[in-house]
Amino acid sequence: MRSAEITAEPAETRQLSLSFLRPSRSAVIGTLAVLAFLVLWQIAPTMGWVNGRFTSRPTEVFVAAIDIFRNDNFLYHARISLTEFVAGFALAIVVSIPLGVLLGTSKIARYLIDPPLMALYIAPTLVLLPIMVIWLGIDMAPKIAVVFLGAVFPIVLNTMAGMSEADPRFIRMARSFGATRFDIFTRVLVPGSLPALLTGLRLAVGRAVLGVIVGELFVSQAGIGYQLNLYGSAMRIDRLLVYALIVSAFGYTLTVIVRSVENKVRDWRSK
């Protein structure tokens, strides 16, 4: 009997390990859909369904990507854009979290600051870009400012919402145990607002990436946005698509990272 149990256990272990190796049905369907799209994209210009000058082909995009990574000063342009993104996003975090905490915990501050804050939030980035250029010049500063303006508002608004919507039962319970205002802030308000803060960070990533590209499209001699403008003007669709895919992959990767942290925090709070 004991030997049968011993031999059965490795079989179950092998079966479990093989189940992890099997792709899920959704993954298979998704992969097949992508492959079908690439095949259709490749043959559509050849069959005359679309104009190949305006759509390119996957093989041409692949060749253009290799050439860009080898001969197009890609690292230089990527470093410029990444520097602008990191500087603007970091500045937005430093400013927006304390401001969101203030607005979420003080009604007076909310009444005074919320109206101009919402007015700036609604204003399109393209409207503010010429003002940033006049004030800050044409170097990195206006692009960093555009990234900052794009990222700061989602973080401020979500932090404010997380702070102001804290469960009053937890606050009353903490006070009944003699907790000070600092204790309530650090042990009730901050943990309770973390999911909202991370949601704000996730939304800010997309706006910050958009800010970098918009700034470089109009006011730059270097960067990914500048390259997009350059190849768009030259009708180089293959190279244009390569840079567009790079921007999308960068934003998607950051969003996935923040979302995974957000899910872990939600799981931690639910326990």
CORWO-V715421 format. One record per pair of residues at least 24 apart in sequence whose ideal C-beta (glycine too) atoms are under 6 Angstrom apart, sorted by the first residue. I is the first residue (numbers start at 1). J is the second residue. D is the distance in whole Angstrom. If there is no record, write none. Layout:
i->I j->J d->D
i->I j->J d->D
//
This chain:
i->56 j->237 d->4
i->56 j->238 d->4
i->60 j->238 d->4
i->61 j->238 d->5
i->61 j->241 d->5
i->64 j->238 d->4
i->64 j->239 d->5
i->64 j->242 d->5
i->65 j->242 d->5
i->68 j->242 d->6
i->77 j->222 d->6
i->77 j->223 d->5
i->77 j->224 d->6
i->77 j->227 d->6
i->80 j->222 d->5
i->80 j->223 d->4
i->81 j->212 d->5
i->81 j->223 d->4
i->81 j->224 d->4
i->84 j->140 d->6
i->84 j->143 d->4
i->84 j->144 d->5
i->84 j->212 d->5
i->85 j->147 d->6
i->85 j->208 d->6
i->85 j->212 d->5
i->87 j->144 d->5
i->88 j->144 d->4
i->88 j->147 d->3
i->88 j->148 d->4
i->89 j->151 d->5
i->89 j->208 d->5
i->91 j->148 d->5
i->92 j->148 d->5
i->92 j->151 d->4
i->92 j->152 d->4
i->96 j->152 d->5
i->96 j->155 d->4
i->96 j->156 d->4
i->97 j->159 d->6
i->99 j->156 d->5
i->100 j->156 d->5
i->100 j->159 d->3
i->100 j->160 d->5
i->101 j->163 d->6
i->103 j->160 d->4
i->104 j->160 d->4
i->104 j->163 d->3
i->104 j->164 d->4
i->105 j->163 d->6
i->121 j->153 d->4
i->125 j->214 d->6
i->133 j->219 d->5
i->138 j->219 d->6
i->142 j->219 d->6
i->143 j->215 d->4
i->146 j->211 d->4
i->146 j->215 d->4
i->147 j->208 d->5
i->147 j->211 d->4
i->147 j->212 d->6
i->150 j->207 d->4
i->150 j->208 d->5
i->150 j->211 d->4
i->151 j->204 d->4
i->151 j->207 d->6
i->151 j->208 d->4
i->154 j->200 d->5
i->154 j->203 d->4
i->154 j->204 d->4
i->155 j->200 d->4
i->155 j->204 d->5
i->158 j->196 d->5
i->158 j->199 d->5
i->158 j->200 d->3
i->159 j->197 d->5
i->161 j->196 d->5
i->162 j->193 d->3
i->162 j->196 d->3
i->162 j->197 d->6
i->163 j->189 d->6
i->163 j->193 d->5
i->166 j->192 d->5
i->194 j->265 d->5
i->195 j->265 d->6
i->195 j->266 d->6
i->198 j->262 d->4
i->201 j->258 d->5
i->202 j->255 d->6
i->202 j->258 d->4
i->202 j->259 d->6
i->205 j->254 d->5
i->205 j->255 d->5
i->206 j->251 d->6
i->209 j->251 d->4
//
